[in-house]
Amino acid sequence: MIRQGQVKSVTSRDFQTTKLWSFQLEGSDRFFRTGKFKPDITEGEWISFEERNGIVQMETITMTDSGPEENTTDAAGPLRSAAPINSSTPDVGTRIRYQAARRDATSLVVAALHTDALPWTAVEQKNKGRKLDLLTGYIEQVTQTLLTKENDA
């Protein structure tokens, strides 16, 4: 299941001889478990991720923007923004359209990832950090394409 939200906290606890990690999203009392792996996220960031059998799939965690005007990275770089959507902002409609396009783009890229439809090179296949950057870039490219098509309609 794909989930998204603003990170409320990142915590760990010792269990036997290992440390187990989890995080919470704003507005939720639930802890999303990441197992032995510390998630590369911080409080206040907006993220999207996939969860299977109660465990966060670490390779699917992506940072999302709170709106298109805050995006200052190129399409191949990761997106990080801690700014929440403020309902009193005059441009709320634009932000809502962006979030909807971003959610749809994330779903499309995740589907492409699960069907091996993404064009990985041999180097990218082995380098998880580079794959995350590319996935985030693909999501941003698809988001912009969806927004452009919506504006043309």
HELIX and SHEET records of a PDB file:
HELIX    1   1 PRO A   68  GLU A   70  5                                   3    
HELIX    2   2 VAL A   92  HIS A  114  1                                  23    
HELIX    3   3 ALA A  122  LYS A  126  1                                   5    
HELIX    4   4 LYS A  128  ASP A  152  1                                  25    
SHEET    1   A 5 PHE A  32  GLY A  35  0                                        
SHEET    2   A 5 THR A  18  LEU A  25 -1                                        
SHEET    3   A 5 ILE A   2  PHE A  15 -1                                        
SHEET    4   A 5 TRP A  46  ARG A  52 -1                                        
SHEET    5   A 5 ILE A  55  THR A  64 -1                                        
END                                                                             
